[in-house]
Amino acid sequence: MAMKVKSLPSRKQNLAQGAKVQGPDHEEGGVQVQDQGGQPVAEVEGGERVFSQEDTAQIEQACQQIIKIQQSNPKAADKLAQELGYAVCEMIAKQEQNEQSESDPNVQQEAPDEAANSFSTAPDEQ
């Protein structure tokens, strides 16, 4: 029994800066991720979001900080978690702006907000 897969968009989606994946869901075959040799390494589905290496590193660093201080300083952990939430929202907004400017070259891009791409490294003691 052959699996039927929706045809994917003709242009290759560049996820280096992060983006929402376009394509079929897992039940319909998903979107195959291949290594440079063309070997499948993962399957994602349309609607899933991919973050850049830089954004992923920032998210992981913030999560590690939150976990590390959660027991000893819950207020600081809550503050970091809130900062992380805002930063992820900014990352998603930046991705959507990039996607929009790729589809419409007349869209003017704003400079990225550097403050949104950094997390506190030393939580405030409260």
DODO-463327 format. One record per residue: x, y, z of N, C-alpha, C, O in turn; residue in three letters. Coordinates in steps of 0.001 Angstrom, whole numbers, plus 500000, padded with zeros to 6 digits. Layout:
BEGIN
<site n_u="X" n_v="Y" n_w="Z" ca_u="X" ca_v="Y" ca_w="Z" c_u="X" c_v="Y" c_w="Z" o_u="X" o_v="Y" o_w="Z" type="ALA"/>
...
END
This chain:
BEGIN
<site n_u="500852" n_v="498824" n_w="500000" ca_u="500000" ca_v="500000" ca_w="500000" c_u="500894" c_v="501235" c_w="500000" o_u="501675" o_v="501428" o_w="500932" type="MET"/>
<site n_u="500794" n_v="502057" n_w="498987" ca_u="501621" ca_v="503257" ca_w="498865" c_u="501031" c_v="504385" c_w="499696" o_u="499816" o_v="504565" o_w="499767" type="ALA"/>
<site n_u="501929" n_v="505141" n_w="500322" ca_u="501487" ca_v="506282" ca_w="501110" c_u="501327" c_v="507479" c_w="500188" o_u="502205" o_v="507767" o_w="499374" type="MET"/>
<site n_u="500222" n_v="508163" n_w="500314" ca_u="499978" ca_v="509341" ca_w="499497" c_u="500485" c_v="510561" c_w="500256" o_u="500120" o_v="510778" o_w="501412" type="LYS"/>
<site n_u="501329" n_v="511358" n_w="499600" ca_u="501896" ca_v="512541" ca_w="500217" c_u="501503" c_v="513757" c_w="499405" o_u="501602" o_v="513759" o_w="498178" type="VAL"/>
<site n_u="501058" n_v="514783" n_w="500096" ca_u="500748" ca_v="516031" ca_w="499403" c_u="502012" c_v="516558" c_w="498757" o_u="503111" o_v="516363" o_w="499278" type="LYS"/>
<site n_u="501862" n_v="517221" n_w="497630" ca_u="503042" ca_v="517819" ca_w="497022" c_u="503466" c_v="519028" c_w="497848" o_u="502635" o_v="519796" o_w="498332" type="SER"/>
<site n_u="504773" n_v="519176" n_w="497994" ca_u="505324" ca_v="520263" ca_w="498777" c_u="505481" c_v="521500" c_w="497915" o_u="505490" o_v="521408" o_w="496687" type="LEU"/>
<site n_u="505606" n_v="522666" n_w="498554" ca_u="505823" ca_v="523876" ca_w="497768" c_u="507057" c_v="523707" c_w="496889" o_u="508008" o_v="523026" o_w="497272" type="PRO"/>
<site n_u="507042" n_v="524325" n_w="495713" ca_u="508142" ca_v="524149" ca_w="494773" c_u="509430" c_v="524789" c_w="495277" o_u="510515" o_v="524317" o_w="494937" type="SER"/>
<site n_u="509343" n_v="525846" n_w="496075" ca_u="510564" ca_v="526456" ca_w="496575" c_u="510991" c_v="525781" c_w="497872" o_u="510161" o_v="525395" o_w="498695" type="ARG"/>
<site n_u="512286" n_v="525650" n_w="498033" ca_u="512835" ca_v="525047" ca_w="499243" c_u="512729" c_v="526067" c_w="500369" o_u="513128" o_v="527220" o_w="500206" type="LYS"/>
<site n_u="512199" n_v="525652" n_w="501493" ca_u="512017" ca_v="526545" ca_w="502625" c_u="513317" c_v="526614" c_w="503413" o_u="513807" o_v="525593" o_w="503896" type="GLN"/>
<site n_u="513876" n_v="527812" n_w="503545" ca_u="515108" ca_v="528005" ca_w="504297" c_u="514747" c_v="528267" c_w="505756" o_u="514086" o_v="529254" o_w="506078" type="ASN"/>
<site n_u="515192" n_v="527372" n_w="506628" ca_u="514854" ca_v="527482" ca_w="508043" c_u="516020" c_v="527976" c_w="508886" o_u="515954" o_v="527920" o_w="510114" type="LEU"/>
<site n_u="517083" n_v="528456" n_w="508257" ca_u="518275" ca_v="528882" ca_w="508997" c_u="517964" c_v="529974" c_w="510009" o_u="518540" o_v="529994" o_w="511096" type="ALA"/>
<site n_u="517065" n_v="530872" n_w="509665" ca_u="516700" ca_v="531956" ca_w="510588" c_u="515472" c_v="531597" c_w="511423" o_u="514975" o_v="532410" o_w="512204" type="GLN"/>
<site n_u="514996" n_v="530374" n_w="511244" ca_u="513795" ca_v="529946" ca_w="511939" c_u="512568" c_v="530299" c_w="511122" o_u="512571" o_v="531277" o_w="510374" type="GLY"/>
<site n_u="511528" n_v="529508" n_w="511266" ca_u="510291" ca_v="529746" ca_w="510528" c_u="509248" c_v="528719" c_w="510948" o_u="509549" o_v="527741" o_w="511633" type="ALA"/>
<site n_u="508021" n_v="528967" n_w="510521" ca_u="506967" ca_v="527972" ca_w="510676" c_u="507019" c_v="527085" c_w="509443" o_u="507010" o_v="527579" o_w="508316" type="LYS"/>
<site n_u="507074" n_v="525782" n_w="509653" ca_u="507187" ca_v="524826" ca_w="508561" c_u="505898" c_v="524832" c_w="507749" o_u="504798" o_v="524884" o_w="508300" type="VAL"/>
<site n_u="506054" n_v="524778" n_w="506438" ca_u="504915" ca_v="524695" ca_w="505529" c_u="504891" c_v="523300" c_w="504927" o_u="505926" o_v="522798" o_w="504488" type="GLN"/>
<site n_u="503738" n_v="522677" n_w="504901" ca_u="503630" ca_v="521363" ca_w="504301" c_u="502599" c_v="520506" c_w="504997" o_u="501852" o_v="520981" o_w="505853" type="GLY"/>
<site n_u="502562" n_v="519235" n_w="504623" ca_u="501550" ca_v="518320" ca_w="505173" c_u="501832" c_v="517947" c_w="506625" o_u="502949" o_v="518105" o_w="507117" type="PRO"/>
<site n_u="500797" n_v="517449" n_w="507301" ca_u="500987" ca_v="516997" ca_w="508681" c_u="501558" c_v="515582" c_w="508695" o_u="501701" o_v="514948" o_w="507649" type="ASP"/>
<site n_u="501880" n_v="515098" n_w="509886" ca_u="502517" ca_v="513785" ca_w="510022" c_u="501675" c_v="512672" c_w="509401" o_u="502209" o_v="511772" o_w="508752" type="HIS"/>
<site n_u="500357" n_v="512736" n_w="509603" ca_u="499480" ca_v="511693" ca_w="509081" c_u="499503" c_v="511627" c_w="507555" o_u="499166" o_v="510598" o_w="506970" type="GLU"/>
<site n_u="499901" n_v="512721" n_w="506917" ca_u="499952" ca_v="512766" ca_w="505458" c_u="501384" c_v="512645" c_w="504937" o_u="501655" o_v="512979" o_w="503783" type="GLU"/>
<site n_u="502287" n_v="512176" n_w="505770" ca_u="503665" ca_v="511981" ca_w="505339" c_u="504634" c_v="513023" c_w="505838" o_u="505846" o_v="512836" o_w="505741" type="GLY"/>
<site n_u="504125" n_v="514120" n_w="506371" ca_u="504979" ca_v="515142" ca_w="506947" c_u="505908" c_v="515797" c_w="505938" o_u="505761" o_v="515640" o_w="504726" type="GLY"/>
<site n_u="506857" n_v="516527" n_w="506472" ca_u="507899" ca_v="517171" ca_w="505678" c_u="509203" c_v="516517" c_w="506091" o_u="509608" o_v="516603" o_w="507250" type="VAL"/>
<site n_u="509856" n_v="515869" n_w="505156" ca_u="511092" ca_v="515151" ca_w="505455" c_u="512264" c_v="516128" c_w="505538" o_u="512452" o_v="516964" o_w="504655" type="GLN"/>
<site n_u="513040" n_v="516012" n_w="506602" ca_u="514256" ca_v="516805" ca_w="506764" c_u="515408" c_v="515894" c_w="506391" o_u="515527" o_v="514783" o_w="506907" type="VAL"/>
<site n_u="516254" n_v="516367" n_w="505493" ca_u="517362" ca_v="515552" ca_w="505000" c_u="518692" c_v="516199" c_w="505348" o_u="518796" o_v="517421" o_w="505446" type="GLN"/>
<site n_u="519713" n_v="515360" n_w="505535" ca_u="521058" ca_v="515894" ca_w="505734" c_u="521630" c_v="516288" c_w="504374" o_u="520957" o_v="516161" o_w="503351" type="ASP"/>
<site n_u="522872" n_v="516765" n_w="504370" ca_u="523466" ca_v="517238" ca_w="503125" c_u="523623" c_v="516134" c_w="502091" o_u="523707" o_v="516409" o_w="500894" type="GLN"/>
<site n_u="523661" n_v="514892" n_w="502545" ca_u="523763" ca_v="513771" ca_w="501625" c_u="522419" c_v="513291" c_w="501108" o_u="522355" o_v="512339" o_w="500330" type="GLY"/>
<site n_u="521343" n_v="513942" n_w="501534" ca_u="520013" ca_v="513571" ca_w="501068" c_u="519345" c_v="512491" c_w="501901" o_u="518257" o_v="512033" o_w="501553" type="GLY"/>
<site n_u="519980" n_v="512071" n_w="503007" ca_u="519405" ca_v="511043" ca_w="503875" c_u="518403" c_v="511676" c_w="504844" o_u="518683" o_v="512720" o_w="505433" type="GLN"/>
<site n_u="517241" n_v="511050" n_w="505008" ca_u="516267" ca_v="511612" ca_w="505959" c_u="516784" c_v="511512" c_w="507394" o_u="517304" o_v="510479" o_w="507814" type="PRO"/>
<site n_u="516629" n_v="512608" n_w="508129" ca_u="517077" ca_v="512636" ca_w="509525" c_u="515938" c_v="512963" c_w="510487" o_u="516054" o_v="512736" o_w="511692" type="VAL"/>
<site n_u="514843" n_v="513494" n_w="509958" ca_u="513708" ca_v="513830" ca_w="510813" c_u="512487" c_v="514073" c_w="509942" o_u="512577" o_v="514254" o_w="508728" type="ALA"/>
<site n_u="511343" n_v="514069" n_w="510610" ca_u="510097" ca_v="514432" ca_w="509954" c_u="509427" c_v="515493" c_w="510810" o_u="509253" o_v="515315" o_w="512015" type="GLU"/>
<site n_u="509058" n_v="516581" n_w="510186" ca_u="508292" ca_v="517632" ca_w="510855" c_u="506981" c_v="517772" c_w="510107" o_u="506785" o_v="517155" o_w="509060" type="VAL"/>
<site n_u="506083" n_v="518588" n_w="510647" ca_u="504830" ca_v="518772" ca_w="509941" c_u="504528" c_v="520253" c_w="509794" o_u="505038" o_v="521093" o_w="510535" type="GLU"/>
<site n_u="503690" n_v="520544" n_w="508822" ca_u="503269" ca_v="521917" ca_w="508616" c_u="502687" c_v="522493" c_w="509887" o_u="501905" o_v="521843" o_w="510580" type="GLY"/>
<site n_u="503073" n_v="523711" n_w="510183" ca_u="502589" ca_v="524376" ca_w="511387" c_u="503569" c_v="524305" c_w="512541" o_u="503475" o_v="525100" o_w="513476" type="GLY"/>
<site n_u="504519" n_v="523361" n_w="512497" ca_u="505528" ca_v="523305" ca_w="513551" c_u="506533" c_v="524429" c_w="513304" o_u="506768" o_v="524830" o_w="512165" type="GLU"/>
<site n_u="507117" n_v="524927" n_w="514387" ca_u="508045" ca_v="526043" ca_w="514290" c_u="509465" c_v="525553" c_w="514544" o_u="509716" o_v="524734" o_w="515428" type="ARG"/>
<site n_u="510386" n_v="526082" n_w="513739" ca_u="511806" ca_v="525794" ca_w="513875" c_u="512489" c_v="527089" c_w="514297" o_u="512221" o_v="528146" o_w="513726" type="VAL"/>
<site n_u="513370" n_v="527016" n_w="515291" ca_u="514118" ca_v="528180" ca_w="515732" c_u="515544" c_v="528094" c_w="515219" o_u="516077" o_v="527000" o_w="515033" type="PHE"/>
<site n_u="516165" n_v="529246" n_w="514991" ca_u="517555" ca_v="529289" ca_w="514542" c_u="518452" c_v="528715" c_w="515634" o_u="518028" o_v="528566" o_w="516781" type="SER"/>
<site n_u="519694" n_v="528394" n_w="515273" ca_u="520648" ca_v="527890" ca_w="516266" c_u="520843" c_v="528909" c_w="517381" o_u="520888" o_v="528548" o_w="518557" type="GLN"/>
<site n_u="520959" n_v="530181" n_w="517010" ca_u="521168" ca_v="531237" ca_w="518007" c_u="519978" c_v="531334" c_w="518961" o_u="520157" o_v="531391" o_w="520177" type="GLU"/>
<site n_u="518767" n_v="531353" n_w="518409" ca_u="517572" ca_v="531432" ca_w="519248" c_u="517439" c_v="530192" c_w="520125" o_u="517080" o_v="530295" o_w="521298" type="ASP"/>
<site n_u="517727" n_v="529017" n_w="519560" ca_u="517651" ca_v="527781" ca_w="520332" c_u="518626" c_v="527817" c_w="521507" o_u="518275" o_v="527418" o_w="522617" type="THR"/>
<site n_u="519842" n_v="528289" n_w="521269" ca_u="520836" ca_v="528390" ca_w="522343" c_u="520352" c_v="529322" c_w="523448" o_u="520536" o_v="529031" o_w="524630" type="ALA"/>
<site n_u="519732" n_v="530444" n_w="523071" ca_u="519222" ca_v="531389" ca_w="524069" c_u="518074" c_v="530775" c_w="524872" o_u="518002" o_v="530944" o_w="526089" type="GLN"/>
<site n_u="517189" n_v="530071" n_w="524193" ca_u="516075" ca_v="529421" ca_w="524891" c_u="516604" c_v="528367" c_w="525865" o_u="516175" o_v="528310" o_w="527017" type="ILE"/>
<site n_u="517537" n_v="527535" n_w="525398" ca_u="518093" ca_v="526489" ca_w="526257" c_u="518817" c_v="527084" c_w="527454" o_u="518679" o_v="526583" o_w="528570" type="GLU"/>
<site n_u="519587" n_v="528149" n_w="527238" ca_u="520321" ca_v="528795" ca_w="528333" c_u="519338" c_v="529324" c_w="529382" o_u="519541" o_v="529138" o_w="530582" type="GLN"/>
<site n_u="518286" n_v="529977" n_w="528924" ca_u="517299" ca_v="530512" ca_w="529858" c_u="516617" c_v="529389" c_w="530632" o_u="516418" o_v="529509" o_w="531841" type="ALA"/>
<site n_u="516255" n_v="528293" n_w="529950" ca_u="515613" ca_v="527160" ca_w="530632" c_u="516538" c_v="526566" c_w="531687" o_u="516096" o_v="526238" o_w="532789" type="CYS"/>
<site n_u="517818" n_v="526426" n_w="531358" ca_u="518780" ca_v="525891" ca_w="532326" c_u="518902" c_v="526802" c_w="533543" o_u="518993" o_v="526323" o_w="534673" type="GLN"/>
<site n_u="518905" n_v="528121" n_w="533314" ca_u="518978" ca_v="529066" ca_w="534430" c_u="517739" c_v="528958" c_w="535315" o_u="517840" o_v="528961" o_w="536542" type="GLN"/>
<site n_u="516583" n_v="528864" n_w="534689" ca_u="515332" ca_v="528764" ca_w="535441" c_u="515334" c_v="527511" c_w="536297" o_u="515008" o_v="527571" o_w="537483" type="ILE"/>
<site n_u="515695" n_v="526383" n_w="535717" ca_u="515724" ca_v="525117" ca_w="536456" c_u="516729" c_v="525191" c_w="537600" o_u="516462" o_v="524710" o_w="538702" type="ILE"/>
<site n_u="517879" n_v="525791" n_w="537336" ca_u="518948" ca_v="525872" ca_w="538343" c_u="518524" c_v="526661" c_w="539578" o_u="518872" o_v="526284" o_w="540696" type="LYS"/>
<site n_u="517777" n_v="527752" n_w="539393" ca_u="517438" ca_v="528610" ca_w="540537" c_u="516017" c_v="528428" c_w="541047" o_u="515610" o_v="529086" o_w="542004" type="ILE"/>
<site n_u="515268" n_v="527545" n_w="540420" ca_u="513853" ca_v="527392" ca_w="540751" c_u="513619" c_v="527120" c_w="542246" o_u="512729" o_v="527723" o_w="542845" type="GLN"/>
<site n_u="514387" n_v="526242" n_w="542839" ca_u="514180" ca_v="525894" ca_w="544244" c_u="514702" c_v="526970" c_w="545187" o_u="514056" o_v="527291" o_w="546185" type="GLN"/>
<site n_u="515865" n_v="527523" n_w="544874" ca_u="516498" ca_v="528476" ca_w="545787" c_u="515934" c_v="529890" c_w="545677" o_u="515974" o_v="530644" o_w="546649" type="SER"/>
<site n_u="515409" n_v="530261" n_w="544506" ca_u="514921" ca_v="531627" ca_w="544309" c_u="513742" c_v="531618" c_w="543336" o_u="513883" o_v="531997" o_w="542173" type="ASN"/>
<site n_u="512580" n_v="531183" n_w="543824" ca_u="511432" ca_v="531045" ca_w="542921" c_u="510996" c_v="532356" c_w="542264" o_u="510538" o_v="532345" o_w="541121" type="PRO"/>
<site n_u="511131" n_v="533487" n_w="542966" ca_u="510737" ca_v="534763" ca_w="542360" c_u="511638" c_v="535101" c_w="541174" o_u="511164" o_v="535562" o_w="540135" type="LYS"/>
<site n_u="512923" n_v="534871" n_w="541336" ca_u="513856" ca_v="535131" ca_w="540234" c_u="513591" c_v="534170" c_w="539075" o_u="513682" o_v="534560" o_w="537911" type="ALA"/>
<site n_u="513265" n_v="532914" n_w="539393" ca_u="512951" ca_v="531938" ca_w="538350" c_u="511702" c_v="532369" c_w="537587" o_u="511646" o_v="532253" o_w="536363" type="ALA"/>
<site n_u="510705" n_v="532865" n_w="538311" ca_u="509488" ca_v="533355" ca_w="537652" c_u="509798" c_v="534534" c_w="536736" o_u="509259" o_v="534629" o_w="535633" type="ASP"/>
<site n_u="510671" n_v="535435" n_w="537197" ca_u="511048" ca_v="536591" ca_w="536377" c_u="511760" c_v="536139" c_w="535103" o_u="511480" o_v="536645" o_w="534017" type="LYS"/>
<site n_u="512677" n_v="535189" n_w="535241" ca_u="513374" ca_v="534673" ca_w="534059" c_u="512416" c_v="533969" c_w="533107" o_u="512539" o_v="534093" o_w="531889" type="LEU"/>
<site n_u="511463" n_v="533232" n_w="533667" ca_u="510478" ca_v="532544" ca_w="532825" c_u="509639" c_v="533559" c_w="532055" o_u="509317" o_v="533345" o_w="530887" type="ALA"/>
<site n_u="509290" n_v="534657" n_w="532706" ca_u="508534" ca_v="535710" ca_w="532028" c_u="509385" c_v="536333" c_w="530923" o_u="508887" o_v="536563" o_w="529821" type="GLN"/>
<site n_u="510654" n_v="536609" n_w="531199" ca_u="511559" ca_v="537155" ca_w="530189" c_u="511681" c_v="536194" c_w="529005" o_u="511694" o_v="536617" o_w="527849" type="GLU"/>
<site n_u="511771" n_v="534903" n_w="529306" ca_u="511861" ca_v="533900" ca_w="528246" c_u="510614" c_v="533926" c_w="527368" o_u="510707" o_v="533867" o_w="526142" type="LEU"/>
<site n_u="509460" n_v="534014" n_w="527996" ca_u="508210" ca_v="534072" ca_w="527237" c_u="508179" c_v="535255" c_w="526292" o_u="507810" o_v="535115" o_w="525125" type="GLY"/>
<site n_u="508564" n_v="536417" n_w="526790" ca_u="508607" ca_v="537609" ca_w="525932" c_u="509629" c_v="537444" c_w="524810" o_u="509364" o_v="537814" o_w="523666" type="TYR"/>
<site n_u="510795" n_v="536889" n_w="525139" ca_u="511839" ca_v="536713" ca_w="524125" c_u="511378" c_v="535758" c_w="523026" o_u="511636" o_v="536004" o_w="521848" type="ALA"/>
<site n_u="510701" n_v="534673" n_w="523395" ca_u="510195" ca_v="533726" ca_w="522395" c_u="509154" c_v="534421" c_w="521513" o_u="509121" o_v="534203" o_w="520301" type="VAL"/>
<site n_u="508311" n_v="535250" n_w="522114" ca_u="507338" ca_v="536005" ca_w="521311" c_u="508050" c_v="536901" c_w="520312" o_u="507619" o_v="537009" o_w="519164" type="CYS"/>
<site n_u="509130" n_v="537544" n_w="520728" ca_u="509906" ca_v="538398" ca_w="519827" c_u="510558" c_v="537568" c_w="518724" o_u="510613" o_v="538003" o_w="517574" type="GLU"/>
<site n_u="511050" n_v="536380" n_w="519064" ca_u="511665" ca_v="535502" ca_w="518066" c_u="510643" c_v="535123" c_w="516998" o_u="510942" o_v="535135" o_w="515804" type="MET"/>
<site n_u="509439" n_v="534787" n_w="517444" ca_u="508380" ca_v="534406" ca_w="516512" c_u="507984" c_v="535602" c_w="515648" o_u="507786" o_v="535453" o_w="514442" type="ILE"/>
<site n_u="507868" n_v="536776" n_w="516247" ca_u="507521" ca_v="537976" ca_w="515479" c_u="508582" c_v="538264" c_w="514422" o_u="508257" o_v="538651" o_w="513300" type="ALA"/>
<site n_u="509856" n_v="538074" n_w="514784" ca_u="510951" ca_v="538297" ca_w="513837" c_u="510864" c_v="537293" c_w="512690" o_u="511071" o_v="537656" o_w="511533" type="LYS"/>
<site n_u="510558" n_v="536032" n_w="513004" ca_u="510403" ca_v="535014" ca_w="511957" c_u="509269" c_v="535398" c_w="511015" o_u="509421" o_v="535331" o_w="509795" type="GLN"/>
<site n_u="508142" n_v="535796" n_w="511576" ca_u="506988" ca_v="536143" ca_w="510749" c_u="507284" c_v="537353" c_w="509882" o_u="506836" o_v="537424" o_w="508738" type="GLU"/>
<site n_u="508039" n_v="538310" n_w="510422" ca_u="508418" ca_v="539477" ca_w="509630" c_u="509343" c_v="539063" c_w="508483" o_u="509206" o_v="539550" o_w="507361" type="GLN"/>
<site n_u="510285" n_v="538161" n_w="508773" ca_u="511177" ca_v="537661" ca_w="507718" c_u="510388" c_v="536928" c_w="506640" o_u="510635" o_v="537115" o_w="505449" type="ASN"/>
<site n_u="509438" n_v="536093" n_w="507059" ca_u="508614" ca_v="535353" ca_w="506100" c_u="507800" c_v="536309" c_w="505241" o_u="507659" o_v="536100" o_w="504036" type="GLU"/>
<site n_u="507263" n_v="537355" n_w="505858" ca_u="506460" ca_v="538316" ca_w="505114" c_u="507323" c_v="539082" c_w="504122" o_u="506898" o_v="539327" o_w="502993" type="GLN"/>
<site n_u="508534" n_v="539465" n_w="504531" ca_u="509392" ca_v="540231" ca_w="503622" c_u="509887" c_v="539357" c_w="502467" o_u="510142" o_v="539867" o_w="501376" type="SER"/>
<site n_u="510027" n_v="538026" n_w="502699" ca_u="510416" ca_v="537126" ca_w="501614" c_u="509295" c_v="536992" c_w="500588" o_u="509545" o_v="536897" o_w="499387" type="GLU"/>
<site n_u="508055" n_v="536986" n_w="501079" ca_u="506932" ca_v="536836" ca_w="500153" c_u="506530" c_v="538160" c_w="499518" o_u="505936" o_v="538171" o_w="498440" type="SER"/>
<site n_u="506850" n_v="539290" n_w="500181" ca_u="506529" ca_v="540611" ca_w="499648" c_u="507748" c_v="541512" c_w="499811" o_u="507963" o_v="542060" o_w="500892" type="ASP"/>
<site n_u="508550" n_v="541678" n_w="498759" ca_u="509779" ca_v="542459" ca_w="498870" c_u="509545" c_v="543934" c_w="499182" o_u="510498" o_v="544646" o_w="499496" type="PRO"/>
<site n_u="508301" n_v="544413" n_w="499105" ca_u="508006" ca_v="545808" ca_w="499416" c_u="507847" c_v="546068" c_w="500915" o_u="507738" o_v="547217" o_w="501342" type="ASN"/>
<site n_u="507836" n_v="544979" n_w="501722" ca_u="507711" ca_v="545133" ca_w="503162" c_u="509051" c_v="545600" c_w="503709" o_u="510090" o_v="544996" o_w="503439" type="VAL"/>
<site n_u="509018" n_v="546683" n_w="504482" ca_u="510246" ca_v="547228" ca_w="505054" c_u="510497" c_v="546560" c_w="506398" o_u="509615" o_v="546524" o_w="507256" type="GLN"/>
<site n_u="511706" n_v="546031" n_w="506578" ca_u="512047" ca_v="545360" ca_w="507816" c_u="512568" c_v="546352" c_w="508836" o_u="513309" o_v="547277" o_w="508503" type="GLN"/>
<site n_u="512171" n_v="546146" n_w="510086" ca_u="512691" ca_v="546952" ca_w="511179" c_u="513952" c_v="546295" c_w="511710" o_u="514155" o_v="545092" o_w="511541" type="GLU"/>
<site n_u="514799" n_v="547091" n_w="512356" ca_u="515995" ca_v="546542" ca_w="512986" c_u="515572" c_v="545664" c_w="514146" o_u="514652" o_v="546023" o_w="514882" type="ALA"/>
<site n_u="516226" n_v="544507" n_w="514332" ca_u="515849" ca_v="543632" ca_w="515441" c_u="516117" c_v="544298" c_w="516781" o_u="517069" o_v="545065" o_w="516927" type="PRO"/>
<site n_u="515280" n_v="544002" n_w="517740" ca_u="515417" ca_v="544547" ca_w="519085" c_u="516411" c_v="543691" c_w="519847" o_u="516094" o_v="542570" o_w="520246" type="ASP"/>
<site n_u="517608" n_v="544213" n_w="520049" ca_u="518660" ca_v="543442" ca_w="520728" c_u="518263" c_v="543078" c_w="522146" o_u="518651" o_v="542017" o_w="522635" type="GLU"/>
<site n_u="517498" n_v="543933" n_w="522823" ca_u="517090" ca_v="543639" ca_w="524196" c_u="516226" c_v="542395" c_w="524259" o_u="516248" o_v="541675" o_w="525256" type="ALA"/>
<site n_u="515466" n_v="542135" n_w="523209" ca_u="514584" ca_v="540967" ca_w="523201" c_u="515366" c_v="539682" c_w="523000" o_u="514848" o_v="538596" o_w="523262" type="ALA"/>
<site n_u="516618" n_v="539787" n_w="522534" ca_u="517418" ca_v="538597" ca_w="522265" c_u="518427" c_v="538297" c_w="523360" o_u="519387" o_v="537562" o_w="523130" type="ASN"/>
<site n_u="518225" n_v="538855" n_w="524545" ca_u="519144" ca_v="538555" ca_w="525632" c_u="518352" c_v="538265" c_w="526899" o_u="517251" o_v="538780" o_w="527098" type="SER"/>
<site n_u="518926" n_v="537443" n_w="527734" ca_u="518291" ca_v="537074" ca_w="528987" c_u="519171" c_v="537520" c_w="530127" o_u="520383" o_v="537662" o_w="529963" type="PHE"/>
<site n_u="518582" n_v="537741" n_w="531267" ca_u="519368" ca_v="538080" ca_w="532451" c_u="520268" c_v="536899" c_w="532787" o_u="519836" o_v="535746" o_w="532782" type="SER"/>
<site n_u="521518" n_v="537206" n_w="533078" ca_u="522422" ca_v="536119" ca_w="533456" c_u="522510" c_v="536008" c_w="534971" o_u="522825" o_v="534940" o_w="535496" type="THR"/>
<site n_u="522240" n_v="537081" n_w="535666" ca_u="522235" ca_v="537044" ca_w="537119" c_u="520887" c_v="537536" c_w="537601" o_u="520592" o_v="538725" o_w="537480" type="ALA"/>
<site n_u="520052" n_v="536650" n_w="538148" ca_u="518718" ca_v="537039" ca_w="538573" c_u="518794" c_v="538003" c_w="539761" o_u="519694" o_v="537924" o_w="540597" type="PRO"/>
<site n_u="517822" n_v="538909" n_w="539803" ca_u="517729" ca_v="539817" ca_w="540944" c_u="517308" c_v="539030" c_w="542175" o_u="516412" o_v="538189" o_w="542109" type="ASP"/>
<site n_u="517948" n_v="539303" n_w="543274" ca_u="517554" ca_v="538664" ca_w="544536" c_u="516353" c_v="539417" c_w="545073" o_u="516394" o_v="540640" o_w="545206" type="GLU"/>
<site n_u="515297" n_v="538709" n_w="545378" ca_u="514097" ca_v="539372" ca_w="545911" c_u="513628" c_v="538661" c_w="547145" o_u="512631" o_v="539061" o_w="547746" type="GLN"/>
END
